[in-house]
Amino acid sequence: MDSYLSFSYVYDLFMDNVPYDEWSKNIVHLLSDYGIKDGVIVDLGCGTGQMTVRLRDAGFTMIGMDLSSDMLTIANEKRQPGDILYTLQDMREFELHGSVKSFVSFCDSMNYITSKEDLLQVFQKVHYYLEEGGLFLFDMNTPYKYENLLAENTFAETRDEGSFIWENEYDPESKTNVYDLTLYIKKDVLYQDGCEDFEQFFETHIQHCFSVEEVENLLNESGLLFIECLDATTLEAAREDSERVYFVATKKKTSIGDKR
């Protein structure tokens, strides 16, 4: 995702209203419900490591994966020696040294996969490296959010360190949402040079809107077993007006008969 080149430097600044602590507690709770209380977890699309660090603090051995070297540079600044392993890889084509107990992905990273073919490729990779009985847990923005909350709306925010204008354009036919970001960032934030001037950046982010049925079908096609789709706020069954949902899937355990 080349679009995070400049925004990565102020990502945590502008995302400080995201309830990472609440999300991580929910995730740990869900993982525990399915018997995942320790072991290696891969965080796909980990960004600056906000959730990766919190899951590490919850006792998991974490691997963070992202396609933005700038995001990973910031994530690495938060790690300690011998701590989280961050790796620069495309989640459609990644490689690991062995199987892991769980895969997770948050902050609508999966919505940046913009075709069914590519999303299936991600799921197939997860299936290949996931232990039998392991869990795959990820969130997505919903059709309701794209159609009713993002739609054609514009959002803006100004702070001492900088400001942004976030313009949305959602195409219901292609189910594509284009985010045009205009950023004004104080040079001192970027370069620590004491300069009070602002530097302007333009970025475009593209996300795809998948239905629950589409995701369920792709999970099952990949060899994974879809379990449930939950509202990310209540952790109850997803509703028509859910804005963000969690998908839960597993890798079926192979019986002796299956192996034959």
C-alpha positions, 0 to 999 in steps of 0.5 A: 500500500504505497498510499501510506508513505507520508501519512505513516509519520503522523498515523498514530497522531491522527488515529489516537481516537481509535479504541485500541485498548478496547479492541485488543481486550475484545480480541483476547476474549474471542481468542480465549473463547476458541482456546487460543491463550498463547502461542505465535500470532501473525498480525496481517497489515499490522501498520505501526503495531498498535494492536501487535504490541497490545497482543504481545502484552497479553502474552502472545508471541507476535509477528507483524506483517505489512507492505509499508516500510514506513509503517514498519519503521515506526512499529520497530521503534516501539519494539524491544530487543528480542521482541516482536518480529516485523516483516515487510511482505504482501499478505497475498504472497507471504512466507513463514518459517512454519505454522502458527496458532492464529492469524489476525488482522485489524483496522480494515486492512482486509478491505484494502484487498480490492478483488475476490481473487486477491482476497482468496489468495490471502485466505489460501496463504493463511490456510497453508500456514495455520495450525489445524484447529487454529483461528483466523480473526479479522475485521472489515468495514461493512456495506452499511458503513460504506453506503451510509457513513462514508458515502460521499462525505468529507471529514477534516481535523486540525491540530497543532502538529498538522491537519487533514482533509479526508474526502470519500467517494463510494461507487456502489457498482464496483463496490469501491471506496476511494479516499482522497487525503490532503495532509498539512504536516508541520515540518518539525513533526517530520524532520525535527528541525524546529521549523514551524512551516507546514508541508503538504501531501496528497494520498489516495487510498482504495478499499473494497466493500465485501458482503458477509456472504462473499467473505464466507464463501471465499473462506470456505473455498480457501479450505478454511471453515467459516465460523461466525460474523460478529458486530465488532462493538457488541461481539454479538451476531452482526446486524444489517447496521453493523459498521465493523464486523469480525470474521472468525474462521478456523482450519479444520483438524484432519482425521485419520480417515480424511488423510486417507 
